[in-house]
Amino acid sequence: MKKGIYLSLLLMIVILLTGCGKEEEMTSFIPTQPPTKEADVTATAAADAADTDQQEDPQTSPTPKVIRIGQTTPKYVKMDKYGATLNVRSIPSTSGEVVGFLVHAEKIRVAEIVDGWASFLYNGTLCYVNADYLVDEQPEYLEPPTPTPTPVPKAEASGQGATKPEI
């Protein structure tokens, strides 16, 4: 019996000691600079179709084109109905590809508004939304619609139940 206790105690000590090893060093850490102020915002974008005429050296990787946006203005999405979303498009047109959506009261940083379309950075890409749905101040919370109760029809007597006996 004592032999079993000593063996289990020895086993527990071995298990505890294997868990108390040296911590592994982080070898893939790359130090980066802390972010600067939001005054200048940049994003990378694919090269324009006009740039494809130039010959590229096959041994060097193509550098993405940097779009400099500059000063931005904070705006908020304002929708009329609870649950509605605002389409984010790849070009300033309703025929542009929908690349995402924004919800009511979501804040974005608009670069400029031209012809009713606001341009801003969305997931690192310059995208567009209809400027009619943007406001300067954060809008009020939209309450979900109150469900209207559906009337339940009352059960009527079928005449097949028990009746009082006549006296």
FIKOLZA-1660 file (N, C-alpha, C; in steps of 0.1 Angstrom, whole numbers, plus 5000, padded with zeros to 4 digits):
% residues 167
   i   px   py   pz ch aa at
   1 5008 4988 5000  A  M  N
   1 5000 5000 5000  A  M CA
   1 5009 5013 5000  A  M  C
   2 5019 5013 5009  A  K  N
   2 5028 5024 5009  A  K CA
   2 5036 5026 4996  A  K  C
   3 5039 5014 4990  A  K  N
   3 5046 5015 4977  A  K CA
   3 5038 5022 4967  A  K  C
   4 5024 5020 4966  A  G  N
   4 5015 5026 4957  A  G CA
   4 5014 5041 4959  A  G  C
   5 5014 5045 4972  A  I  N
   5 5014 5059 4976  A  I CA
   5 5026 5066 4971  A  I  C
   6 5038 5060 4974  A  Y  N
   6 5051 5066 4970  A  Y CA
   6 5052 5067 4955  A  Y  C
   7 5047 5057 4948  A  L  N
   7 5048 5058 4933  A  L CA
   7 5039 5069 4928  A  L  C
   8 5027 5070 4933  A  S  N
   8 5018 5081 4928  A  S CA
   8 5023 5095 4932  A  S  C
   9 5030 5096 4944  A  L  N
   9 5036 5109 4948  A  L CA
   9 5047 5112 4939  A  L  C
  10 5056 5102 4936  A  L  N
  10 5067 5104 4927  A  L CA
  10 5062 5108 4913  A  L  C
  11 5051 5102 4908  A  L  N
  11 5046 5105 4895  A  L CA
  11 5040 5120 4895  A  L  C
  12 5034 5124 4905  A  M  N
  12 5029 5138 4906  A  M CA
  12 5040 5148 4906  A  M  C
  13 5051 5145 4913  A  I  N
  13 5063 5154 4913  A  I CA
  13 5069 5155 4899  A  I  C
  14 5070 5144 4892  A  V  N
  14 5075 5144 4879  A  V CA
  14 5066 5152 4869  A  V  C
  15 5053 5151 4871  A  I  N
  15 5044 5158 4862  A  I CA
  15 5045 5173 4865  A  I  C
  16 5046 5177 4878  A  L  N
  16 5047 5191 4882  A  L CA
  16 5060 5197 4877  A  L  C
  17 5071 5190 4878  A  L  N
  17 5084 5195 4873  A  L CA
  17 5085 5197 4858  A  L  C
  18 5078 5188 4851  A  T  N
  18 5078 5190 4836  A  T CA
  18 5070 5202 4832  A  T  C
  19 5061 5206 4840  A  G  N
  19 5053 5218 4836  A  G CA
  19 5060 5231 4840  A  G  C
  20 5070 5230 4848  A  C  N
  20 5078 5242 4853  A  C CA
  20 5090 5245 4845  A  C  C
  21 5090 5243 4832  A  G  N
  21 5101 5245 4824  A  G CA
  21 5104 5260 4821  A  G  C
  22 5114 5262 4813  A  K  N
  22 5118 5276 4809  A  K CA
  22 5108 5281 4799  A  K  C
  23 5104 5293 4800  A  E  N
  23 5095 5299 4791  A  E CA
  23 5102 5301 4777  A  E  C
  24 5094 5298 4766  A  E  N
  24 5100 5300 4753  A  E CA
  24 5100 5314 4750  A  E  C
  25 5111 5318 4743  A  E  N
  25 5113 5332 4739  A  E CA
  25 5105 5334 4726  A  E  C
  26 5100 5347 4725  A  M  N
  26 5092 5350 4713  A  M CA
  26 5102 5354 4702  A  M  C
  27 5103 5345 4692  A  T  N
  27 5113 5347 4681  A  T CA
  27 5108 5355 4669  A  T  C
  28 5095 5355 4668  A  S  N
  28 5090 5362 4656  A  S CA
  28 5084 5376 4659  A  S  C
  29 5089 5382 4669  A  F  N
  29 5084 5395 4673  A  F CA
  29 5091 5406 4664  A  F  C
  30 5083 5415 4658  A  I  N
  30 5089 5425 4650  A  I CA
  30 5085 5438 4657  A  I  C
  31 5094 5446 4662  A  P  N
  31 5090 5459 4669  A  P CA
  31 5085 5469 4658  A  P  C
  32 5074 5476 4662  A  T  N
  32 5069 5486 4653  A  T CA
  32 5067 5499 4661  A  T  C
  33 5067 5510 4653  A  Q  N
  33 5065 5523 4659  A  Q CA
  33 5050 5525 4664  A  Q  C
  34 5048 5532 4674  A  P  N
  34 5034 5535 4678  A  P CA
  34 5027 5544 4668  A  P  C
  35 5014 5542 4666  A  P  N
  35 5007 5550 4656  A  P CA
  35 5008 5565 4659  A  P  C
  36 5008 5573 4649  A  T  N
  36 5008 5588 4650  A  T CA
  36 4994 5593 4650  A  T  C
  37 4993 5606 4651  A  K  N
  37 4980 5613 4651  A  K CA
  37 4972 5609 4638  A  K  C
  38 4959 5611 4639  A  E  N
  38 4950 5608 4627  A  E CA
  38 4950 5618 4617  A  E  C
  39 4959 5628 4616  A  A  N
  39 4958 5639 4607  A  A CA
  39 4960 5634 4593  A  A  C
  40 4969 5625 4590  A  D  N
  40 4971 5620 4576  A  D CA
  40 4968 5605 4576  A  D  C
  41 4959 5601 4567  A  V  N
  41 4955 5587 4566  A  V CA
  41 4959 5583 4552  A  V  C
  42 4966 5571 4552  A  T  N
  42 4970 5566 4539  A  T CA
  42 4965 5552 4537  A  T  C
  43 4964 5548 4525  A  A  N
  43 4959 5534 4522  A  A CA
  43 4966 5529 4509  A  A  C
  44 4967 5516 4508  A  T  N
  44 4973 5511 4496  A  T CA
  44 4961 5507 4487  A  T  C
  45 4963 5507 4474  A  A  N
  45 4953 5503 4464  A  A CA
  45 4960 5497 4453  A  A  C
  46 4953 5490 4445  A  A  N
  46 4959 5483 4433  A  A CA
  46 4962 5494 4423  A  A  C
  47 4972 5491 4415  A  A  N
  47 4977 5501 4405  A  A CA
  47 4965 5503 4395  A  A  C
  48 4965 5515 4389  A  D  N
  48 4955 5519 4380  A  D CA
  48 4957 5511 4367  A  D  C
  49 4947 5511 4359  A  A  N
  49 4948 5504 4346  A  A CA
  49 4958 5511 4337  A  A  C
  50 4960 5524 4339  A  A  N
  50 4970 5531 4331  A  A CA
  50 4984 5527 4334  A  A  C
  51 4986 5522 4346  A  D  N
  51 5000 5518 4350  A  D CA
  51 5004 5505 4345  A  D  C
  52 4995 5497 4339  A  T  N
  52 4998 5484 4334  A  T CA
  52 5006 5484 4321  A  T  C
  53 5007 5496 4314  A  D  N
  53 5014 5497 4302  A  D CA
  53 5029 5497 4305  A  D  C
  54 5033 5500 4317  A  Q  N
  54 5048 5500 4320  A  Q CA
  54 5053 5486 4322  A  Q  C
  55 5065 5483 4318  A  Q  N
  55 5071 5470 4320  A  Q CA
  55 5076 5469 4334  A  Q  C
  56 5073 5457 4340  A  E  N
  56 5078 5455 4354  A  E CA
  56 5089 5445 4353  A  E  C
  57 5099 5447 4362  A  D  N
  57 5110 5438 4364  A  D CA
  57 5104 5425 4371  A  D  C
  58 5105 5413 4365  A  P  N
  58 5100 5401 4371  A  P CA
  58 5106 5397 4384  A  P  C
  59 5119 5402 4386  A  Q  N
  59 5126 5398 4398  A  Q CA
  59 5122 5407 4410  A  Q  C
  60 5116 5418 4408  A  T  N
  60 5112 5426 4419  A  T CA
  60 5097 5426 4421  A  T  C
  61 5092 5426 4433  A  S  N
  61 5078 5425 4435  A  S CA
  61 5072 5439 4433  A  S  C
  62 5060 5440 4427  A  P  N
  62 5054 5453 4425  A  P CA
  62 5050 5460 4438  A  P  C
  63 5053 5473 4438  A  T  N
  63 5049 5480 4450  A  T CA
  63 5035 5486 4449  A  T  C
  64 5027 5484 4459  A  P  N
  64 5014 5489 4459  A  P CA
  64 5013 5504 4458  A  P  C
  65 5004 5510 4451  A  K  N
  65 5002 5524 4450  A  K CA
  65 4997 5530 4463  A  K  C
  66 5002 5540 4468  A  V  N
  66 4998 5546 4481  A  V CA
  66 4989 5558 4477  A  V  C
  67 4977 5558 4483  A  I  N
  67 4968 5569 4482  A  I CA
  67 4968 5578 4494  A  I  C
  68 4971 5590 4492  A  R  N
  68 4972 5599 4503  A  R CA
  68 4959 5607 4504  A  R  C
  69 4953 5605 4516  A  I  N
  69 4940 5611 4518  A  I CA
  69 4940 5625 4524  A  I  C
  70 4949 5626 4534  A  G  N
  70 4950 5639 4541  A  G CA
  70 4940 5641 4552  A  G  C
  71 4936 5653 4555  A  Q  N
  71 4926 5656 4565  A  Q CA
  71 4913 5648 4563  A  Q  C
  72 4907 5643 4573  A  T  N
  72 4894 5637 4572  A  T CA
  72 4884 5643 4582  A  T  C
  73 4871 5641 4579  A  T  N
  73 4861 5647 4587  A  T CA
  73 4852 5636 4593  A  T  C
  74 4850 5636 4606  A  P  N
  74 4842 5625 4612  A  P CA
  74 4827 5627 4608  A  P  C
  75 4821 5616 4604  A  K  N
  75 4806 5616 4601  A  K CA
  75 4800 5604 4607  A  K  C
  76 4787 5604 4608  A  Y  N
  76 4780 5593 4614  A  Y CA
  76 4769 5588 4604  A  Y  C
  77 4767 5575 4604  A  V  N
  77 4756 5570 4595  A  V CA
  77 4743 5572 4602  A  V  C
  78 4733 5577 4594  A  K  N
  78 4720 5579 4600  A  K CA
  78 4710 5572 4591  A  K  C
  79 4704 5561 4596  A  M  N
  79 4694 5554 4588  A  M CA
  79 4680 5557 4594  A  M  C
  80 4669 5555 4586  A  D  N
  80 4656 5558 4590  A  D CA
  80 4649 5546 4597  A  D  C
  81 4653 5534 4594  A  K  N
  81 4646 5523 4600  A  K CA
  81 4656 5514 4608  A  K  C
  82 4651 5508 4619  A  Y  N
  82 4659 5499 4627  A  Y CA
  82 4663 5487 4618  A  Y  C
  83 4676 5484 4619  A  G  N
  83 4681 5472 4612  A  G CA
  83 4685 5475 4598  A  G  C
  84 4683 5487 4593  A  A  N
  84 4687 5491 4579  A  A CA
  84 4702 5492 4578  A  A  C
  85 4708 5490 4567  A  T  N
  85 4723 5491 4565  A  T CA
  85 4726 5500 4553  A  T  C
  86 4738 5506 4553  A  L  N
  86 4742 5515 4542  A  L CA
  86 4753 5507 4534  A  L  C
  87 4751 5506 4521  A  N  N
  87 4760 5498 4513  A  N CA
  87 4773 5506 4511  A  N  C
  88 4785 5500 4513  A  V  N
  88 4798 5505 4510  A  V CA
  88 4802 5500 4496  A  V  C
  89 4805 5509 4487  A  R  N
  89 4807 5506 4473  A  R CA
  89 4822 5508 4469  A  R  C
  90 4826 5501 4458  A  S  N
  90 4840 5502 4453  A  S CA
  90 4842 5515 4445  A  S  C
  91 4831 5520 4439  A  I  N
  91 4832 5532 4431  A  I CA
  91 4820 5541 4434  A  I  C
  92 4821 5554 4432  A  P  N
  92 4810 5563 4436  A  P CA
  92 4798 5562 4427  A  P  C
  93 4791 5550 4427  A  S  N
  93 4779 5548 4418  A  S CA
  93 4771 5537 4424  A  S  C
  94 4758 5537 4422  A  T  N
  94 4749 5526 4427  A  T CA
  94 4752 5513 4419  A  T  C
  95 4759 5514 4408  A  S  N
  95 4762 5502 4400  A  S CA
  95 4776 5497 4405  A  S  C
  96 4782 5503 4414  A  G  N
  96 4795 5498 4419  A  G CA
  96 4793 5486 4428  A  G  C
  97 4803 5478 4429  A  E  N
  97 4803 5465 4436  A  E CA
  97 4801 5469 4451  A  E  C
  98 4792 5462 4458  A  V  N
  98 4791 5464 4473  A  V CA
  98 4802 5456 4479  A  V  C
  99 4810 5463 4487  A  V  N
  99 4822 5456 4493  A  V CA
  99 4820 5455 4509  A  V  C
 100 4809 5460 4514  A  G  N
 100 4806 5460 4528  A  G CA
 100 4793 5468 4531  A  G  C
 101 4791 5470 4544  A  F  N
 101 4780 5478 4548  A  F CA
 101 4783 5485 4561  A  F  C
 102 4776 5496 4564  A  L  N
 102 4777 5503 4577  A  L CA
 102 4763 5503 4583  A  L  C
 103 4763 5504 4597  A  V  N
 103 4750 5504 4604  A  V CA
 103 4748 5518 4610  A  V  C
 104 4735 5519 4615  A  H  N
 104 4731 5532 4621  A  H CA
 104 4741 5536 4632  A  H  C
 105 4744 5549 4632  A  A  N
 105 4753 5555 4642  A  A CA
 105 4768 5551 4641  A  A  C
 106 4771 5544 4631  A  E  N
 106 4785 5540 4629  A  E CA
 106 4793 5552 4625  A  E  C
 107 4805 5554 4631  A  K  N
 107 4814 5566 4628  A  K CA
 107 4824 5562 4617  A  K  C
 108 4825 5571 4607  A  I  N
 108 4835 5569 4596  A  I CA
 108 4843 5583 4595  A  I  C
 109 4855 5582 4589  A  R  N
 109 4863 5594 4587  A  R CA
 109 4863 5597 4572  A  R  C
 110 4855 5607 4567  A  V  N
 110 4853 5610 4553  A  V CA
 110 4864 5619 4548  A  V  C
 111 4870 5615 4537  A  A  N
 111 4881 5623 4530  A  A CA
 111 4875 5634 4523  A  A  C
 112 4864 5632 4515  A  E  N
 112 4858 5642 4507  A  E CA
 112 4844 5638 4502  A  E  C
 113 4835 5647 4499  A  I  N
 113 4822 5644 4494  A  I CA
 113 4822 5651 4480  A  I  C
 114 4820 5643 4469  A  V  N
 114 4819 5648 4456  A  V CA
 114 4807 5642 4449  A  V  C
 115 4798 5650 4443  A  D  N
 115 4786 5646 4436  A  D CA
 115 4777 5636 4445  A  D  C
 116 4776 5639 4457  A  G  N
 116 4767 5632 4466  A  G CA
 116 4773 5619 4471  A  G  C
 117 4786 5616 4469  A  W  N
 117 4793 5604 4473  A  W CA
 117 4804 5607 4483  A  W  C
 118 4805 5601 4494  A  A  N
 118 4815 5603 4504  A  A CA
 118 4826 5593 4503  A  A  C
 119 4838 5597 4502  A  S  N
 119 4849 5587 4501  A  S CA
 119 4856 5586 4515  A  S  C
 120 4860 5573 4518  A  F  N
 120 4866 5571 4531  A  F CA
 120 4873 5557 4530  A  F  C
 121 4882 5555 4540  A  L  N
 121 4889 5542 4540  A  L CA
 121 4881 5532 4547  A  L  C
 122 4879 5520 4540  A  Y  N
 122 4871 5509 4546  A  Y CA
 122 4880 5497 4544  A  Y  C
 123 4885 5491 4555  A  N  N
 123 4894 5480 4555  A  N CA
 123 4906 5482 4546  A  N  C
 124 4912 5494 4547  A  G  N
 124 4924 5498 4540  A  G CA
 124 4922 5502 4526  A  G  C
 125 4910 5502 4521  A  T  N
 125 4907 5505 4507  A  T CA
 125 4898 5518 4506  A  T  C
 126 4901 5526 4496  A  L  N
 126 4892 5538 4494  A  L CA
 126 4879 5533 4489  A  L  C
 127 4868 5536 4496  A  C  N
 127 4854 5532 4492  A  C CA
 127 4845 5544 4493  A  C  C
 128 4832 5541 4489  A  Y  N
 128 4823 5552 4488  A  Y CA
 128 4809 5548 4494  A  Y  C
 129 4802 5558 4500  A  V  N
 129 4788 5557 4504  A  V CA
 129 4781 5569 4500  A  V  C
 130 4767 5567 4499  A  N  N
 130 4759 5578 4496  A  N CA
 130 4759 5588 4507  A  N  C
 131 4763 5601 4504  A  A  N
 131 4764 5611 4515  A  A CA
 131 4751 5615 4521  A  A  C
 132 4740 5612 4515  A  D  N
 132 4727 5616 4521  A  D CA
 132 4724 5609 4534  A  D  C
 133 4731 5598 4537  A  Y  N
 133 4729 5591 4549  A  Y CA
 133 4740 5594 4560  A  Y  C
 134 4748 5605 4558  A  L  N
 134 4758 5608 4567  A  L CA
 134 4754 5622 4574  A  L  C
 135 4757 5622 4587  A  V  N
 135 4754 5634 4595  A  V CA
 135 4766 5638 4603  A  V  C
 136 4767 5650 4608  A  D  N
 136 4778 5655 4616  A  D CA
 136 4778 5650 4631  A  D  C
 137 4766 5649 4637  A  E  N
 137 4765 5645 4651  A  E CA
 137 4760 5631 4652  A  E  C
 138 4764 5624 4662  A  Q  N
 138 4759 5610 4664  A  Q CA
 138 4744 5610 4666  A  Q  C
 139 4737 5602 4657  A  P  N
 139 4722 5602 4658  A  P CA
 139 4717 5594 4670  A  P  C
 140 4705 5596 4673  A  E  N
 140 4698 5589 4684  A  E CA
 140 4697 5574 4681  A  E  C
 141 4696 5566 4691  A  Y  N
 141 4694 5552 4690  A  Y CA
 141 4680 5549 4683  A  Y  C
 142 4680 5540 4674  A  L  N
 142 4667 5536 4668  A  L CA
 142 4661 5524 4675  A  L  C
 143 4649 5526 4680  A  E  N
 143 4642 5515 4688  A  E CA
 143 4637 5505 4678  A  E  C
 144 4638 5492 4682  A  P  N
 144 4632 5482 4673  A  P CA
 144 4617 5483 4673  A  P  C
 145 4611 5480 4662  A  P  N
 145 4596 5481 4661  A  P CA
 145 4589 5472 4671  A  P  C
 146 4579 5477 4677  A  T  N
 146 4571 5469 4686  A  T CA
 146 4562 5460 4678  A  T  C
 147 4563 5447 4681  A  P  N
 147 4555 5437 4674  A  P CA
 147 4540 5439 4677  A  P  C
 148 4532 5439 4667  A  T  N
 148 4517 5440 4669  A  T CA
 148 4512 5426 4672  A  T  C
 149 4504 5425 4683  A  P  N
 149 4499 5411 4686  A  P CA
 149 4489 5407 4676  A  P  C
 150 4490 5394 4672  A  T  N
 150 4480 5388 4663  A  T CA
 150 4468 5383 4671  A  T  C
 151 4456 5388 4667  A  P  N
 151 4444 5383 4675  A  P CA
 151 4442 5368 4673  A  P  C
 152 4439 5362 4684  A  V  N
 152 4436 5347 4684  A  V CA
 152 4421 5346 4684  A  V  C
 153 4416 5338 4674  A  P  N
 153 4401 5336 4674  A  P CA
 153 4396 5329 4686  A  P  C
 154 4385 5333 4691  A  K  N
 154 4379 5326 4703  A  K CA
 154 4372 5314 4698  A  K  C
 155 4373 5304 4707  A  A  N
 155 4367 5291 4704  A  A CA
 155 4352 5292 4707  A  A  C
 156 4344 5287 4697  A  E  N
 156 4329 5288 4699  A  E CA
 156 4324 5274 4702  A  E  C
 157 4313 5274 4710  A  A  N
 157 4307 5261 4713  A  A CA
 157 4302 5254 4701  A  A  C
 158 4305 5241 4700  A  S  N
 158 4301 5233 4688  A  S CA
 158 4287 5227 4689  A  S  C
 159 4282 5227 4701  A  G  N
 159 4269 5221 4703  A  G CA
 159 4270 5206 4706  A  G  C
 160 4282 5200 4706  A  Q  N
 160 4283 5186 4708  A  Q CA
 160 4287 5182 4722  A  Q  C
 161 4288 5192 4731  A  G  N
 161 4292 5189 4744  A  G CA
 161 4280 5184 4753  A  G  C
 162 4282 5183 4765  A  A  N
 162 4272 5178 4774  A  A CA
 162 4261 5189 4776  A  A  C
 163 4249 5185 4777  A  T  N
 163 4238 5195 4780  A  T CA
 163 4231 5191 4792  A  T  C
 164 4224 5201 4798  A  K  N
 164 4216 5198 4810  A  K CA
 164 4204 5189 4807  A  K  C
 165 4201 5179 4815  A  P  N
 165 4189 5171 4812  A  P CA
 165 4177 5180 4816  A  P  C
 166 4166 5178 4808  A  E  N
 166 4154 5185 4811  A  E CA
 166 4146 5178 4822  A  E  C
 167 4140 5186 4831  A  I  N
 167 4133 5180 4842  A  I CA
 167 4118 5182 4840  A  I  C
% end
